Amino acid sequence: MLNNFILLAQAQEALPVFLIIPFLILIGMIAAGPIFFGHFWEHNYKTVAVVLGLTVLAYYLFVLGDVHMPAHTAAEYFTFAVLLSSLYIAAGGIYLNVNANATPLINVALVAVGAVLASIIGTTGASLLLIRPFIRLNNHRIKPYQIVFFIFIVSNAGGLLTPLGDPPLFIGFIKGVPFFWTLEHLISPWFISITLLCLMFFLVDRRNKETNFTPDPEVVARNNEKTEFHFSGKRNIFWLAIIIGAVFLDPNVIDGLPHIYYDGTKISFLREVIQLSAAFMCYRFSSKTALAGNHFNFHPILEVVFLFFGIFFTMMPALQLSAQIASSPEYSKFITPNFLYWATGSLSGFLDNAPTYANFLSLAMAKYDLSQGSVVDVRMFAEGTTAAGMETLIQLEAISLASVLFGAFTYIGNGPNFMVKAIAESAGVKMPSFFGYILRYSIPFLLPILALVWYLVVHLRLF
């Protein structure tokens, strides 16, 4: 069990601290680039991410002579990028339009459906599928707060139930957390969070009486008669089902599947081949009407793919440092569920929540001499079957909850947040600034719910 941890510890002894600098630079530029030097960042983020990632990778391979960690990181990145890209392409070919009078109840119903879809097709897929119908539905009364609550509910909290839902949870899955672990252990906090956010949204939306133009009387009369949903791109549902079904083809879970055996771990490739093939078929045979209606392009997913290339590889030294800190007796005593919830959450809100999840998973596991590089260790940690018992399971719950829910705290906490903001602004919505988002919405509306979830679920263990 300790073989991977021993290898990790040996690498830590020779690891220079300055190797963490590329990770800090990349995360800092992801946070500050779009705000302070947007033109440069828009045209150069790919180069920055790739160069920083390759710099750290080269140091591991040619200076440290460490092939172990880069190989596992590359496999995890490939699995991560393939799933997100496949879901994005499949959702982009599904077009939904709602003919109805926008009311607070209709709006809440739409984002509640989005919260369920987010755990099935991912927060990125659900956000892409529903944000434009949501804006069109409210085109005579659209306000920034409506987009913000959409980000809270659909782009973040909704993805709490499965590894498909949010990138942090999928990272946990490919490291060894059982697929249905999130559904089993996080459904109560998911229900609490979604219910409270929807209730807040309903109460705020009831006060929106303004209109920007006089609607066509014939359209109003037709919408008053019945609510209609127009849907195109049905064939993509078939390919979407294949993409989701392929997630379960994990050679570490199902014996006999083709795989690459490396350093004690079965590395999947069949799953990824199926998902990429289904994504190609989705795009090749997608409804042109659906693609045009969604203004589909590859820019958002390419941004995610390139940035996460840099994140995954520059993150390697940070993961090792986390393990080193947690294994020290003077620090390990502070690693409790309460600490993990607030520490993971604080960083997930202001950095990207996927690497934050990985860092704190490494931190928590190292306390018990476990390595996140071992699928067996991660599974034992998630199921509470280590010598520490259920304490490890509770810690993973705290990390998972915080990384997903706090991802909504800023525009940069989770990948879909900026995508939704960009789509809304292109539709004419004047979205709040980075700090305006935090001060006007995250602190007064989101933070009380995050605190309540912590108190009931993590601190008191009532759910």
Backbone torsions as a table, in degrees:
resi	resn	phi	psi	omega
1	MET	NA	-33.6	-172.5
2	LEU	-91.9	1.4	-175.7
3	ASN	-58.5	-47.6	-179.0
4	ASN	-65.1	-37.4	-179.9
5	PHE	-66.4	-38.8	178.6
6	ILE	-63.2	-43.3	176.7
7	LEU	-60.5	-41.1	179.2
8	LEU	-62.8	-44.6	-178.7
9	ALA	-64.5	-38.7	178.5
10	GLN	-63.5	-39.2	178.7
11	ALA	-66.3	-34.6	-178.4
12	GLN	-64.4	-34.4	-177.6
13	GLU	-62.7	-34.5	-177.0
14	ALA	-96.9	1.6	-173.3
15	LEU	-84.9	118.1	177.4
16	PRO	-75.0	143.8	-177.1
17	VAL	-64.0	-32.4	-176.3
18	PHE	-64.1	-13.9	-179.6
19	LEU	-68.6	-13.2	177.2
20	ILE	-79.4	-16.5	-175.6
21	ILE	-58.0	-43.8	178.2
22	PRO	-58.2	-38.1	177.7
23	PHE	-63.7	-44.7	179.5
24	LEU	-65.2	-39.0	178.2
25	ILE	-62.5	-46.3	-177.1
26	LEU	-64.9	-47.0	179.9
27	ILE	-62.9	-40.8	178.1
28	GLY	-63.4	-39.0	179.6
29	MET	-72.3	-33.8	175.2
30	ILE	-62.1	-38.0	-179.3
31	ALA	-74.7	-45.2	-171.1
32	ALA	-95.0	-27.5	-174.3
33	GLY	-53.7	-54.8	-178.2
34	PRO	-63.6	-18.3	-174.7
35	ILE	-96.0	-46.0	-170.8
36	PHE	-101.8	-26.9	176.6
37	PHE	-143.5	62.6	-172.7
38	GLY	-59.7	-42.2	-176.7
39	HIS	-63.4	-46.8	178.6
40	PHE	-61.7	-45.9	-176.2
41	TRP	-65.0	-40.3	-179.0
42	GLU	-60.8	-36.4	-175.9
43	HIS	-92.8	-12.4	-172.5
44	ASN	-129.1	4.2	-176.0
45	TYR	-62.8	-33.2	179.4
46	LYS	-63.7	-47.5	-179.0
47	THR	-62.4	-44.8	-179.0
48	VAL	-60.0	-49.2	-176.7
49	ALA	-63.7	-45.4	-176.7
50	VAL	-68.0	-43.9	-178.8
51	VAL	-63.3	-45.0	179.6
52	LEU	-64.4	-42.9	179.2
53	GLY	-62.9	-44.7	-179.5
54	LEU	-68.9	-30.1	178.1
55	THR	-62.6	-47.8	178.9
56	VAL	-66.8	-42.1	179.4
57	LEU	-59.1	-44.0	-179.6
58	ALA	-64.0	-37.8	179.4
59	TYR	-63.8	-42.4	178.9
60	TYR	-62.8	-44.2	-173.2
61	LEU	-75.5	-42.7	-169.3
62	PHE	-103.9	-20.0	178.8
63	VAL	-103.2	-51.7	179.6
64	LEU	-80.9	-20.8	-176.4
65	GLY	66.5	27.7	-177.4
66	ASP	-100.8	110.7	177.2
67	VAL	-98.8	-23.7	-174.3
68	HIS	-56.2	-58.7	-174.7
69	MET	-69.7	-43.8	176.3
70	PRO	-58.1	-37.5	-179.4
71	ALA	-65.2	-46.3	178.5
72	HIS	-65.9	-37.8	179.0
73	THR	-65.0	-41.7	179.0
74	ALA	-62.4	-41.1	179.2
75	ALA	-64.9	-42.9	179.1
76	GLU	-65.8	-40.4	179.0
77	TYR	-63.9	-43.2	-178.7
78	PHE	-61.0	-46.2	178.6
79	THR	-61.5	-44.2	-179.7
80	PHE	-61.8	-49.9	-176.2
81	ALA	-66.4	-38.6	-179.1
82	VAL	-65.1	-44.3	-179.1
83	LEU	-64.4	-49.6	-178.7
84	LEU	-60.4	-43.2	-179.1
85	SER	-64.7	-42.5	-179.1
86	SER	-64.0	-45.0	178.3
87	LEU	-63.6	-39.7	-180.0
88	TYR	-62.4	-47.1	-178.6
89	ILE	-65.2	-42.7	-179.6
90	ALA	-64.0	-44.3	-179.7
91	ALA	-68.5	-31.0	-179.1
92	GLY	-65.8	-22.5	179.4
93	GLY	-94.9	9.7	177.3
94	ILE	-112.1	118.3	-175.6
95	TYR	-111.4	129.1	179.8
96	LEU	-126.2	133.3	174.4
97	ASN	-133.4	138.1	-177.0
98	VAL	-113.7	121.6	173.2
99	ASN	-99.2	103.1	-178.9
100	ALA	-164.3	161.4	171.6
101	ASN	-79.9	125.2	-178.2
102	ALA	-68.2	115.3	175.4
103	THR	-125.5	160.6	176.8
104	PRO	-53.9	-38.8	-178.8
105	LEU	-67.7	-41.8	178.1
106	ILE	-63.4	-42.9	179.6
107	ASN	-62.0	-44.5	179.0
108	VAL	-63.9	-40.6	178.9
109	ALA	-61.9	-39.4	-178.5
110	LEU	-67.5	-44.4	179.8
111	VAL	-71.9	-28.4	176.1
112	ALA	-66.8	-41.1	173.9
113	VAL	-61.7	-40.5	177.5
114	GLY	-62.2	-34.7	178.3
115	ALA	-64.2	-36.6	177.4
116	VAL	-72.2	-44.6	-179.7
117	LEU	-62.4	-31.6	-177.0
118	ALA	-60.3	-31.8	178.7
119	SER	-83.5	-7.4	-179.1
120	ILE	-103.3	-46.0	-178.2
121	ILE	-114.4	8.6	177.4
122	GLY	90.3	153.4	178.8
123	THR	-64.4	-34.4	177.4
124	THR	-65.8	-47.9	-179.6
125	GLY	-63.6	-45.8	-179.7
126	ALA	-65.2	-39.1	179.2
127	SER	-64.8	-44.6	179.5
128	LEU	-64.6	-37.6	-177.9
129	LEU	-70.0	-37.0	-168.5
130	LEU	-107.7	-18.2	-172.7
131	ILE	-65.3	-41.8	-179.8
132	ARG	-69.4	-43.4	172.6
133	PRO	-58.4	-36.9	179.2
134	PHE	-64.1	-43.2	178.7
135	ILE	-67.9	-43.7	179.2
136	ARG	-61.9	-39.1	179.8
137	LEU	-61.4	-36.2	-175.5
138	ASN	-105.4	23.6	-170.0
139	ASN	-61.9	-20.8	179.8
140	HIS	-94.4	-3.8	-177.8
141	ARG	-146.3	25.3	-174.5
142	ILE	-71.6	134.1	-179.5
143	LYS	-134.7	155.5	-179.5
144	PRO	-56.8	-37.4	-176.7
145	TYR	-61.9	-30.1	179.3
146	GLN	-66.0	-40.3	177.6
147	ILE	-67.4	-39.3	-179.7
148	VAL	-63.2	-44.7	178.2
149	PHE	-66.2	-32.7	174.0
150	PHE	-60.4	-43.4	177.7
151	ILE	-63.1	-45.2	179.0
152	PHE	-55.3	-48.7	-167.9
153	ILE	-89.0	-54.3	-173.5
154	VAL	-82.1	-44.2	-173.2
155	SER	-81.1	-8.0	-177.1
156	ASN	-139.3	-77.4	-171.2
157	ALA	-58.3	-32.9	-177.8
158	GLY	-63.2	-24.9	-175.5
159	GLY	-84.7	18.8	-171.6
160	LEU	-81.1	-12.3	-167.7
161	LEU	-90.7	-23.8	-178.8
162	THR	-140.4	161.0	175.1
163	PRO	-62.5	-20.9	176.5
164	LEU	-70.2	-21.2	-169.6
165	GLY	-69.9	-48.2	-172.9
166	ASP	-140.4	143.1	-177.0
167	PRO	-51.0	-41.1	179.4
168	PRO	-58.8	-42.2	-178.5
169	LEU	-68.7	-33.2	177.9
170	PHE	-70.2	-35.3	174.5
171	ILE	-60.4	-42.4	176.2
172	GLY	-59.9	-40.5	-178.8
173	PHE	-64.8	-46.3	-177.4
174	ILE	-72.5	-15.0	175.0
175	LYS	-87.8	-14.0	175.8
176	GLY	135.1	-5.9	177.2
177	VAL	-67.9	126.8	-179.3
178	PRO	-55.1	146.1	-173.3
179	PHE	-58.1	-44.5	-175.0
180	PHE	-89.0	7.4	178.5
181	TRP	-60.4	-43.2	-178.0
182	THR	-64.7	-42.9	179.8
183	LEU	-63.9	-39.0	-178.3
184	GLU	-70.1	-39.6	-170.1
185	HIS	-104.8	-15.3	-174.2
186	LEU	-116.2	5.4	-176.0
187	ILE	-67.8	-35.9	179.2
188	SER	-66.2	-50.5	176.2
189	PRO	-64.0	-31.1	174.2
190	TRP	-60.5	-48.4	-178.5
191	PHE	-63.4	-42.8	179.2
192	ILE	-61.9	-47.5	-177.2
193	SER	-64.0	-48.8	-177.5
194	ILE	-65.4	-41.7	-179.7
195	THR	-62.6	-46.5	-178.8
196	LEU	-68.0	-40.6	178.2
197	LEU	-65.4	-41.7	177.6
198	CYS	-64.9	-39.2	177.7
199	LEU	-63.8	-44.8	176.8
200	MET	-59.6	-45.8	-179.9
201	PHE	-59.9	-43.4	179.9
202	PHE	-61.6	-44.8	-178.1
203	LEU	-65.3	-40.5	178.9
204	VAL	-71.3	-40.8	-176.2
205	ASP	-68.7	-25.4	178.1
206	ARG	-62.8	-24.7	-177.0
207	ARG	-86.3	-4.2	-177.9
208	ASN	-86.4	99.6	-178.3
209	LYS	-109.6	-0.7	-173.2
210	GLU	-80.3	152.0	172.7
211	THR	-132.6	145.9	-179.3
212	ASN	-96.5	-13.2	177.3
213	PHE	-157.3	167.6	178.9
214	THR	-90.2	114.1	-177.5
215	PRO	-63.7	155.0	175.7
216	ASP	-64.4	123.3	-178.3
217	PRO	-56.3	-35.5	-179.6
218	GLU	-66.5	-39.3	178.7
219	VAL	-65.6	-43.5	178.7
220	VAL	-60.7	-43.7	-179.8
221	ALA	-62.8	-41.8	180.0
222	ARG	-65.3	-41.3	179.8
223	ASN	-68.6	-30.3	178.2
224	ASN	-69.3	-27.6	-179.2
225	GLU	-69.6	-45.5	-179.5
226	LYS	-162.9	156.3	176.4
227	THR	-93.5	128.6	-176.9
228	GLU	-122.2	145.7	176.4
229	PHE	-118.7	124.7	176.5
230	HIS	-104.5	127.1	-171.0
231	PHE	-132.3	130.8	174.1
232	SER	-136.9	159.7	-176.3
233	GLY	91.1	29.4	-175.8
234	LYS	-61.0	-31.4	-177.5
235	ARG	-63.8	-24.4	179.4
236	ASN	-68.6	-21.3	179.0
237	ILE	-63.2	-37.2	178.8
238	PHE	-62.0	-48.6	-179.7
239	TRP	-68.2	-34.6	177.1
240	LEU	-61.7	-40.2	178.2
241	ALA	-63.3	-37.8	178.1
242	ILE	-65.5	-42.6	179.4
243	ILE	-60.4	-45.6	-179.3
244	ILE	-68.4	-42.1	179.9
245	GLY	-62.6	-33.8	-178.7
246	ALA	-66.5	-21.6	179.0
247	VAL	-56.1	-32.8	-176.0
248	PHE	-76.9	-7.8	-178.7
249	LEU	-83.2	67.5	-178.7
250	ASP	-101.5	116.3	-177.8
251	PRO	-64.8	-18.5	176.7
252	ASN	-78.5	-12.8	179.7
253	VAL	-109.4	-41.6	-177.7
254	ILE	-107.9	115.1	179.6
255	ASP	-69.9	147.1	174.1
256	GLY	95.0	-8.7	178.9
257	LEU	-75.5	144.6	176.2
258	PRO	-59.7	140.3	-178.7
259	HIS	-161.1	168.7	172.9
260	ILE	-105.8	122.4	-179.0
261	TYR	-93.5	119.2	-179.2
262	TYR	-142.1	123.6	171.5
263	ASP	53.0	43.5	176.3
264	GLY	84.0	3.0	-177.3
265	THR	-124.6	139.7	174.4
266	LYS	-89.0	115.4	-178.0
267	ILE	-98.3	125.1	-176.2
268	SER	-77.8	145.7	167.5
269	PHE	-139.6	-24.6	178.5
270	LEU	-61.4	-44.8	179.3
271	ARG	-56.1	-46.1	-176.5
272	GLU	-69.5	-37.6	177.9
273	VAL	-63.0	-43.2	179.1
274	ILE	-63.5	-44.6	-178.0
275	GLN	-65.4	-42.5	178.3
276	LEU	-66.0	-37.8	178.2
277	SER	-64.8	-43.1	178.6
278	ALA	-65.5	-38.1	178.6
279	ALA	-64.7	-41.0	177.6
280	PHE	-61.6	-44.5	179.6
281	MET	-64.6	-37.3	176.4
282	CYS	-56.5	-50.5	-175.4
283	TYR	-72.6	-39.3	-177.3
284	ARG	-63.3	-37.8	-174.7
285	PHE	-114.8	17.3	179.1
286	SER	-66.5	152.2	174.1
287	SER	-65.1	124.3	178.6
288	LYS	-62.2	-32.5	178.1
289	THR	-64.2	-43.1	-179.7
290	ALA	-65.3	-44.8	180.0
291	LEU	-62.9	-42.1	179.9
292	ALA	-68.0	-40.5	179.9
293	GLY	-63.1	-33.1	178.8
294	ASN	-89.2	-0.7	-175.6
295	HIS	50.4	46.5	-172.9
296	PHE	-67.2	134.0	169.1
297	ASN	-152.0	169.3	-173.6
298	PHE	-91.5	-1.3	-174.6
299	HIS	-58.5	-49.4	-177.6
300	PRO	-59.7	-42.3	-176.7
301	ILE	-76.1	-30.6	174.9
302	LEU	-65.2	-37.1	177.0
303	GLU	-61.0	-44.6	179.0
304	VAL	-63.3	-46.0	-176.8
305	VAL	-62.0	-45.7	-178.1
306	PHE	-70.7	-44.3	-179.1
307	LEU	-63.9	-40.4	-178.7
308	PHE	-74.1	-22.0	170.5
309	PHE	-60.7	-48.0	177.9
310	GLY	-64.8	-41.4	-178.2
311	ILE	-63.5	-46.9	-176.1
312	PHE	-60.3	-44.0	-174.2
313	PHE	-83.8	-35.3	176.1
314	THR	-72.5	-18.3	-178.1
315	MET	-76.9	-16.5	-174.8
316	MET	-56.6	-48.3	178.5
317	PRO	-63.8	-35.4	179.1
318	ALA	-64.7	-37.4	177.5
319	LEU	-64.5	-41.7	-179.7
320	GLN	-68.3	-38.2	177.4
321	LEU	-64.1	-40.2	177.7
322	SER	-58.8	-44.4	179.5
323	ALA	-63.8	-38.9	-179.7
324	GLN	-65.0	-43.4	179.7
325	ILE	-63.7	-46.8	-175.8
326	ALA	-66.0	-28.6	-178.6
327	SER	-80.7	-7.0	178.2
328	SER	-82.2	127.7	-177.1
329	PRO	-56.4	-33.4	-176.7
330	GLU	-71.0	-18.9	179.7
331	TYR	-106.9	-30.0	-172.0
332	SER	-61.4	-28.5	-178.6
333	LYS	-65.9	-20.9	-179.3
334	PHE	-85.3	-9.6	-176.7
335	ILE	-84.0	91.1	-179.9
336	THR	-122.0	165.4	177.3
337	PRO	-55.7	-41.0	179.9
338	ASN	-62.9	-45.2	178.0
339	PHE	-62.4	-45.4	-177.5
340	LEU	-62.9	-37.3	-179.9
341	TYR	-63.5	-52.7	-174.2
342	TRP	-75.2	-34.9	179.0
343	ALA	-70.8	-46.1	176.7
344	THR	-61.4	-44.1	-178.5
345	GLY	-64.2	-44.5	-178.0
346	SER	-60.2	-43.7	179.8
347	LEU	-75.5	-32.9	179.5
348	SER	-65.2	-30.8	-179.8
349	GLY	-73.1	-31.3	-173.2
350	PHE	-113.2	-9.2	169.4
351	LEU	-119.7	-171.5	175.9
352	ASP	-81.5	135.9	-171.8
353	ASN	-73.6	-20.2	-179.3
354	ALA	-69.3	-53.0	177.1
355	PRO	-65.6	-28.9	177.4
356	THR	-64.1	-43.5	176.4
357	TYR	-57.2	-48.3	-177.6
358	ALA	-62.8	-40.1	-179.6
359	ASN	-64.2	-45.3	-177.1
360	PHE	-77.8	-24.9	170.6
361	LEU	-63.8	-44.8	177.3
362	SER	-61.3	-43.1	-179.6
363	LEU	-60.7	-48.7	-177.4
364	ALA	-67.0	-40.7	-177.3
365	MET	-69.4	-36.0	-178.3
366	ALA	-64.0	-24.9	177.1
367	LYS	-58.8	-28.7	-177.1
368	TYR	-109.6	21.7	-179.9
369	ASP	57.8	40.0	176.5
370	LEU	-114.6	153.4	-178.7
371	SER	-118.7	134.0	176.6
372	GLN	-72.9	-5.9	173.5
373	GLY	-79.8	-7.1	179.4
374	SER	-107.8	120.6	178.4
375	VAL	-60.2	-39.7	-179.9
376	VAL	-63.3	-44.4	179.7
377	ASP	-62.0	-44.3	-178.7
378	VAL	-63.7	-41.2	-179.5
379	ARG	-65.1	-41.5	177.7
380	MET	-64.1	-41.0	178.8
381	PHE	-62.0	-43.5	-177.9
382	ALA	-68.9	-34.9	-175.6
383	GLU	-92.1	-3.2	178.3
384	GLY	69.6	34.0	-177.7
385	THR	-106.3	15.8	174.3
386	THR	-84.3	-179.6	178.7
387	ALA	-63.6	-24.4	179.7
388	ALA	-78.1	-9.9	178.3
389	GLY	70.8	-142.9	-173.0
390	MET	-70.4	-8.0	180.0
391	GLU	-59.8	-38.8	-179.0
392	THR	-68.6	-38.2	177.7
393	LEU	-60.7	-43.8	179.9
394	ILE	-63.8	-38.0	178.7
395	GLN	-65.4	-40.0	178.3
396	LEU	-67.1	-36.8	174.5
397	GLU	-58.1	-45.3	-179.2
398	ALA	-62.5	-44.1	179.9
399	ILE	-64.4	-44.6	-177.5
400	SER	-65.1	-47.8	179.7
401	LEU	-59.2	-48.6	-174.8
402	ALA	-66.2	-42.7	-176.7
403	SER	-64.8	-36.1	-179.4
404	VAL	-79.6	-50.9	-173.6
405	LEU	-69.5	-40.9	-179.9
406	PHE	-74.1	-12.8	176.9
407	GLY	-59.9	-19.5	179.8
408	ALA	-86.4	-3.5	-170.3
409	PHE	-69.3	-29.9	176.9
410	THR	-138.2	172.5	176.6
411	TYR	-63.7	-26.3	-173.2
412	ILE	-98.5	3.1	-177.2
413	GLY	-70.8	-29.3	-177.2
414	ASN	-147.4	145.6	-174.8
415	GLY	-50.9	-48.1	-176.5
416	PRO	-65.6	-19.7	-174.7
417	ASN	-58.5	-49.9	-179.5
418	PHE	-68.6	-34.2	178.4
419	MET	-62.1	-45.4	179.0
420	VAL	-64.8	-42.1	178.0
421	LYS	-59.1	-45.0	-178.5
422	ALA	-64.3	-42.1	179.4
423	ILE	-64.6	-42.2	-179.9
424	ALA	-64.2	-42.9	-179.9
425	GLU	-66.4	-35.5	177.0
426	SER	-66.9	-22.6	177.4
427	ALA	-90.0	2.4	175.9
428	GLY	98.3	6.7	178.9
429	VAL	-83.1	129.1	179.6
430	LYS	-86.8	92.2	-176.7
431	MET	-75.1	150.3	179.2
432	PRO	-66.8	158.3	175.8
433	SER	-67.3	175.9	179.6
434	PHE	-54.9	-51.2	-177.8
435	PHE	-78.7	-28.6	174.9
436	GLY	-62.9	-38.8	176.4
437	TYR	-58.6	-44.9	-177.6
438	ILE	-68.6	-49.7	-172.7
439	LEU	-73.1	-36.5	-174.9
440	ARG	-88.8	-24.0	-173.6
441	TYR	-127.6	-52.3	-174.2
442	SER	-63.8	-47.2	-177.3
443	ILE	-68.9	-49.3	-177.4
444	PRO	-75.5	-29.6	-174.0
445	PHE	-105.7	-46.0	-173.8
446	LEU	-83.8	-43.0	-174.5
447	LEU	-58.4	-43.1	177.4
448	PRO	-58.6	-35.9	179.1
449	ILE	-70.6	-39.6	177.5
450	LEU	-62.6	-39.6	178.6
451	ALA	-67.9	-39.2	179.9
452	LEU	-66.5	-42.7	177.6
453	VAL	-60.6	-43.2	177.0
454	TRP	-59.5	-47.5	-174.5
455	TYR	-65.9	-43.3	-176.2
456	LEU	-78.8	-40.8	-170.9
457	VAL	-94.2	-47.9	-173.9
458	VAL	-87.7	-45.6	-174.7
459	HIS	-79.1	-53.8	-177.4
460	LEU	-87.0	-19.8	-179.4
461	ARG	59.3	42.8	179.7
462	LEU	-81.2	-19.4	-177.4
463	PHE	-128.3	NA	NA
